[in-house]
Amino acid sequence: MTHEIKQLFHLASQWQQHGRKSVLVTVVALDGSSYRRPGVRMLINDNDDVFGAVSGGCVEKEIQLQAQSVLKTNIPKVMTYDGRLRLGCEGILYILIEPLHLSDELLETFNMVLKNRSAFKTESYYTSIVTESESLGTEIVLDGKRFSLRSEFKPSDKEKMECFTQTFPPLFQLYIFGAEHDAVQLSLAASNLGWEVTIVADPNESKTLDYFTGAAHLITPTFEQLNTSEIDEQTAVILMTHSFNKDVQYLMALKDVSPAYFGLLGSVHRRERILGKFLEYHPETDTEFLEQIYGPAGINIGAESPAEIAISVLAEVLSVVRKKTPMPLREKIGNIHV
């Protein structure tokens, strides 16, 4: 996921600046079931510091042991982990462990791609047998340019290797329209999911960004000055000002956007009043815009407190974005991740 690789690159860059060597660990293939799917990653440095995990905890110690030879020799390796022989995962993990060194150009381009909200991809070359080889490794494609995750890697035997390709969309972002206490809880919960949170508050709002734990931005435009150009298909929008008039005015300012999720906090009665007032100003509005609005926002889990309501709302956002119908997993037939 995009926020995870962003965190990994940021930390790896810090380790590099302090003279630490590190390896990148990537699950590149899976036979059977596992806690996480291929594409999950973790970092290990030569001080035995670890960031991230690739399972629920059953394989990480073995990975740390296997990583020591890569840190010493700078030669990548593929290891496997058969969870069927243990009490953990029930599948076979194929794991690529490779030296990681991020060039200045790679980091600069990576940050630009994130800022421009562009997609990018990685290509990890590996074999399905346990081996050590200079031919193993990962390239990242940013803005049409290819970068190796270590300077020595030149994939010359691509046709002989298996390739795990992963595409990363722009960072998922959440626009919260409102600045009350429940916005703080929603911001915190969303940031824990790795989402980039923007708080949109009234121009007269006295609170600062620090008040909204986890938020990346606090903006205070007038309704007329609101810039909606960055609200895209990787964005969720929640109206929760607790002001009828403000919600109506924000709704009018947002009438031309098509986010991944558009939520309106409050009761069914309040929703109908807001939409009714909105239509008085914009009777020509396409019904498709109105039908995309989830109100009351959230799924029915009996949420009462602001923290519980935040979980309810974010669960609905995930279900809409992932195109899944919320249900108890014990009632699901087949694999969890299908």
C-alpha positions as CSV (number, residue, x, y, z in Angstrom):
1,M,0.0,0.0,0.0
2,T,1.2,3.5,-0.8
3,H,1.4,4.8,2.7
4,E,3.4,1.8,3.8
5,I,6.1,2.2,1.1
6,K,6.2,5.9,1.8
7,Q,7.0,5.2,5.5
8,L,9.6,2.6,4.5
9,F,11.4,4.9,2.2
10,H,11.3,7.7,4.7
11,L,12.9,5.6,7.4
12,A,15.4,3.9,5.1
13,S,16.5,7.4,4.0
14,Q,17.0,8.4,7.7
15,W,19.0,5.2,8.3
16,Q,21.2,6.0,5.3
17,Q,21.9,9.5,6.6
18,H,23.1,7.9,9.9
19,G,25.4,5.4,8.0
20,R,23.3,2.4,8.6
21,K,22.9,-0.4,6.1
22,S,19.4,-1.8,5.6
23,V,17.6,-4.6,3.7
24,L,14.2,-4.5,2.2
25,V,12.0,-7.6,2.8
26,T,9.1,-8.3,0.4
27,V,6.6,-11.1,0.2
28,V,6.6,-11.7,-3.6
29,A,4.5,-14.8,-3.8
30,L,2.1,-17.0,-1.7
31,D,0.8,-20.5,-2.0
32,G,-2.2,-20.9,0.3
33,S,-3.3,-18.4,2.9
34,S,-1.5,-15.9,5.0
35,Y,-2.0,-13.0,7.3
36,R,-0.9,-10.5,4.6
37,R,-0.8,-10.9,0.8
38,P,2.2,-10.5,-1.6
39,G,3.4,-6.9,-1.6
40,V,3.7,-6.5,2.1
41,R,7.2,-5.3,3.2
42,M,9.5,-4.7,6.2
43,L,12.9,-3.1,6.8
44,I,15.8,-4.4,8.8
45,N,19.1,-2.6,9.4
46,D,22.6,-3.6,10.6
47,N,21.7,-2.6,14.1
48,D,18.9,-5.2,14.1
49,D,16.3,-2.4,14.1
50,V,13.1,-3.6,12.4
51,F,10.2,-1.7,10.9
52,G,7.0,-3.3,9.7
53,A,6.0,-6.9,9.5
54,V,5.0,-9.4,6.8
55,S,2.8,-11.7,8.8
56,G,1.1,-11.9,12.2
57,G,4.4,-12.6,13.8
58,C,5.2,-16.2,12.9
59,V,8.0,-15.5,10.4
60,E,9.7,-12.3,11.4
61,K,12.4,-13.9,13.6
62,E,13.4,-16.2,10.8
63,I,13.6,-13.3,8.4
64,Q,15.8,-11.3,10.8
65,L,18.2,-14.3,10.9
66,Q,18.2,-14.7,7.1
67,A,18.8,-11.0,6.6
68,Q,22.1,-11.0,8.4
69,S,23.9,-12.7,5.5
70,V,22.4,-10.1,3.1
71,L,23.6,-7.3,5.3
72,K,27.1,-8.8,5.3
73,T,27.5,-9.8,1.6
74,N,25.1,-7.3,-0.1
75,I,23.8,-10.3,-2.1
76,P,20.0,-10.7,-2.2
77,K,18.3,-13.9,-1.4
78,V,15.0,-15.7,-1.7
79,M,13.8,-17.6,1.3
80,T,10.6,-19.6,1.8
81,Y,8.5,-20.1,4.9
82,D,6.0,-23.0,5.1
83,G,3.4,-22.1,7.7
84,R,1.7,-25.4,7.2
85,L,4.5,-27.0,9.3
86,R,3.9,-24.7,12.2
87,L,1.1,-23.1,14.2
88,G,1.0,-19.9,12.3
89,C,0.1,-19.1,8.7
90,E,-1.3,-21.9,6.5
91,G,0.5,-21.1,3.3
92,I,4.0,-21.0,1.8
93,L,5.5,-17.5,1.7
94,Y,8.2,-16.6,-0.9
95,I,10.2,-13.8,0.5
96,L,12.8,-11.6,-1.3
97,I,15.5,-10.0,1.0
98,E,17.6,-7.4,-0.8
99,P,20.0,-4.6,0.1
100,L,18.4,-1.2,0.0
101,H,20.1,2.0,-1.0
102,L,17.9,4.9,-2.2
103,S,19.6,7.4,-4.4
104,D,19.0,11.1,-4.0
105,E,17.4,11.2,-7.5
106,L,15.1,8.3,-6.6
107,L,13.9,10.0,-3.4
108,E,13.4,13.3,-5.1
109,T,11.4,11.7,-7.9
110,F,9.4,9.6,-5.4
111,N,8.4,12.7,-3.4
112,M,7.4,14.5,-6.5
113,V,5.2,11.6,-7.6
114,L,3.5,11.6,-4.2
115,K,3.0,15.3,-4.3
116,N,1.6,15.2,-7.9
117,R,-0.7,12.3,-6.8
118,S,0.6,10.1,-9.6
119,A,0.5,6.3,-9.6
120,F,3.8,4.3,-9.7
121,K,4.8,0.6,-9.6
122,T,7.5,-1.8,-8.5
123,E,8.9,-4.9,-10.2
124,S,10.6,-7.5,-8.0
125,Y,12.6,-10.2,-9.8
126,Y,12.9,-13.5,-7.9
127,T,13.0,-17.2,-8.2
128,S,10.6,-19.7,-6.6
129,I,13.6,-21.7,-5.2
130,V,15.7,-20.7,-2.2
131,T,18.8,-19.0,-3.6
132,E,21.3,-16.1,-3.4
133,S,22.0,-14.1,-6.5
134,E,22.9,-10.7,-7.8
135,S,20.2,-11.1,-10.3
136,L,17.5,-10.8,-7.6
137,G,16.1,-7.4,-6.8
138,T,13.6,-4.7,-7.3
139,E,13.1,-1.8,-9.7
140,I,10.6,1.1,-9.1
141,V,9.1,3.0,-12.0
142,L,8.4,6.7,-11.1
143,D,7.1,9.2,-13.7
144,G,8.3,6.9,-16.5
145,K,11.8,6.5,-15.1
146,R,13.3,3.2,-13.7
147,F,15.3,3.2,-10.5
148,S,16.9,0.2,-8.8
149,L,16.6,-0.1,-5.1
150,R,20.3,-0.8,-4.9
151,S,22.9,0.7,-7.2
152,E,24.5,-2.6,-8.1
153,F,21.2,-4.2,-9.4
154,K,21.0,-4.5,-13.2
155,P,18.3,-7.0,-14.0
156,S,20.0,-8.7,-17.0
157,D,18.2,-12.1,-16.8
158,K,14.6,-10.9,-16.6
159,E,13.4,-13.6,-19.0
160,K,14.7,-16.2,-16.6
161,M,13.2,-14.7,-13.5
162,E,9.7,-14.5,-12.1
163,C,8.4,-11.0,-11.6
164,F,6.1,-9.6,-8.9
165,T,4.6,-6.4,-10.1
166,Q,2.8,-4.0,-7.8
167,T,1.0,-0.8,-8.7
168,F,0.6,1.9,-6.2
169,P,-2.2,4.5,-6.5
170,P,-1.9,8.0,-5.1
171,L,-2.1,8.2,-1.3
172,F,-5.6,7.9,-0.1
173,Q,-6.8,11.1,1.5
174,L,-9.7,12.2,3.7
175,Y,-11.3,15.6,3.6
176,I,-13.1,16.4,6.9
177,F,-15.4,19.3,6.7
178,G,-15.8,20.4,10.3
179,A,-13.7,21.2,13.3
180,E,-15.5,19.8,16.3
181,H,-14.2,17.1,18.7
182,D,-15.6,14.3,16.6
183,A,-13.4,15.5,13.7
184,V,-10.4,14.9,16.0
185,Q,-11.3,11.3,16.5
186,L,-12.0,10.8,12.8
187,S,-8.7,12.4,11.9
188,L,-6.8,10.2,14.4
189,A,-8.4,7.0,13.2
190,A,-7.9,7.8,9.5
191,S,-4.2,8.7,10.1
192,N,-3.8,5.3,11.7
193,L,-4.9,3.8,8.4
194,G,-2.2,5.8,6.6
195,W,-4.6,8.2,5.0
196,E,-3.6,11.8,4.4
197,V,-6.1,13.9,6.3
198,T,-7.2,17.5,5.5
199,I,-9.4,19.4,7.9
200,V,-11.6,22.1,6.3
201,A,-12.7,24.6,8.8
202,D,-14.5,27.9,8.9
203,P,-12.3,31.0,8.2
204,N,-13.0,32.2,11.7
205,E,-11.9,28.9,13.3
206,S,-9.4,29.5,16.1
207,K,-8.1,25.9,16.5
208,T,-4.7,25.1,15.0
209,L,-3.5,22.0,13.1
210,D,-2.0,20.6,16.4
211,Y,-5.5,20.2,17.7
212,F,-6.4,17.7,15.1
213,T,-4.3,14.6,15.9
214,G,-3.0,12.9,12.8
215,A,-4.1,15.6,10.3
216,A,-1.6,16.7,7.7
217,H,-3.4,19.9,6.7
218,L,-5.8,22.5,8.1
219,I,-7.3,24.9,5.6
220,T,-9.8,27.7,6.3
221,P,-11.2,28.9,2.9
222,T,-14.5,30.6,2.4
223,F,-17.1,28.5,0.6
224,E,-16.3,30.4,-2.6
225,Q,-12.5,30.0,-2.3
226,L,-12.6,26.2,-1.6
227,N,-10.2,24.5,-4.1
228,T,-11.7,21.1,-5.0
229,S,-9.1,20.2,-7.7
230,E,-7.3,17.6,-5.5
231,I,-10.5,15.8,-4.5
232,D,-10.2,12.8,-6.8
233,E,-11.1,9.1,-6.9
234,Q,-8.6,8.4,-4.2
235,T,-10.4,10.8,-1.8
236,A,-13.1,10.4,0.8
237,V,-15.2,13.4,1.8
238,I,-17.1,13.7,5.1
239,L,-19.4,16.7,5.9
240,M,-19.7,17.0,9.7
241,T,-19.8,20.7,10.6
242,H,-22.8,20.2,12.9
243,S,-24.2,23.3,11.2
244,F,-27.1,22.9,8.8
245,N,-26.2,26.0,6.8
246,K,-22.5,25.2,6.6
247,D,-23.2,21.7,5.4
248,V,-25.5,23.0,2.7
249,Q,-22.9,25.6,1.5
250,Y,-20.1,23.0,1.5
251,L,-22.4,20.7,-0.5
252,M,-22.9,23.4,-3.0
253,A,-19.2,24.0,-3.2
254,L,-18.6,20.2,-3.8
255,K,-21.3,19.6,-6.3
256,D,-18.9,19.0,-9.2
257,V,-16.6,16.5,-7.4
258,S,-16.6,12.7,-7.7
259,P,-14.7,11.3,-4.7
260,A,-14.4,7.7,-3.8
261,Y,-16.7,8.2,-0.9
262,F,-19.0,11.2,0.0
263,G,-20.4,11.0,3.5
264,L,-22.8,13.2,5.5
265,L,-23.0,12.8,9.2
266,G,-26.3,13.0,11.0
267,S,-29.8,11.5,10.8
268,V,-31.9,10.6,7.8
269,H,-34.2,13.6,8.6
270,R,-31.2,15.9,8.6
271,R,-29.9,14.5,5.3
272,E,-33.3,15.0,3.6
273,R,-33.4,18.6,4.9
274,I,-29.9,19.4,3.6
275,L,-30.5,17.8,0.2
276,G,-33.8,19.6,-0.1
277,K,-32.2,23.0,0.6
278,F,-29.4,22.2,-1.8
279,L,-31.9,21.4,-4.5
280,E,-33.6,24.7,-4.0
281,Y,-30.4,26.4,-5.1
282,H,-29.4,23.8,-7.7
283,P,-32.6,22.1,-9.1
284,E,-30.7,21.0,-12.2
285,T,-28.3,18.8,-10.3
286,D,-27.9,15.3,-11.7
287,T,-29.4,12.6,-9.5
288,E,-26.1,10.7,-9.8
289,F,-24.4,13.3,-7.5
290,L,-27.1,12.9,-4.8
291,E,-27.1,9.2,-5.0
292,Q,-23.3,9.0,-4.3
293,I,-23.9,10.6,-0.9
294,Y,-23.8,8.2,2.1
295,G,-26.0,9.6,4.8
296,P,-26.2,8.9,7.6
297,A,-22.5,8.1,7.2
298,G,-21.2,4.9,8.7
299,I,-22.3,1.2,9.1
300,N,-24.5,0.0,11.9
301,I,-22.2,-1.3,14.7
302,G,-24.0,0.5,17.5
303,A,-21.5,3.3,17.6
304,E,-22.1,5.9,20.3
305,S,-19.0,7.8,21.2
306,P,-17.0,10.0,18.7
307,A,-14.2,7.3,18.6
308,E,-16.8,4.6,17.9
309,I,-18.5,6.7,15.2
310,A,-15.1,7.3,13.6
311,I,-14.7,3.5,13.3
312,S,-18.2,3.1,11.9
313,V,-17.6,5.8,9.2
314,L,-14.1,4.6,8.2
315,A,-15.4,1.0,8.0
316,E,-18.0,2.2,5.5
317,V,-15.4,4.1,3.5
318,L,-13.3,1.0,3.2
319,S,-16.2,-1.2,2.2
320,V,-17.2,1.3,-0.5
321,V,-13.7,1.8,-1.8
322,R,-13.0,-2.0,-1.7
323,K,-16.4,-2.8,-3.1
324,K,-17.2,-5.2,-0.2
325,T,-20.5,-5.7,1.6
326,P,-19.9,-5.5,5.4
327,M,-20.5,-8.8,7.1
328,P,-19.1,-11.0,9.9
329,L,-16.1,-12.9,8.5
330,R,-17.4,-16.1,10.1
331,E,-20.3,-16.0,7.7
332,K,-18.0,-15.6,4.7
333,I,-17.4,-18.6,2.5
334,G,-13.8,-19.1,1.2
335,N,-10.7,-17.1,1.8
336,I,-10.8,-13.9,3.8
337,H,-8.9,-11.8,1.2
338,V,-10.9,-12.9,-1.9
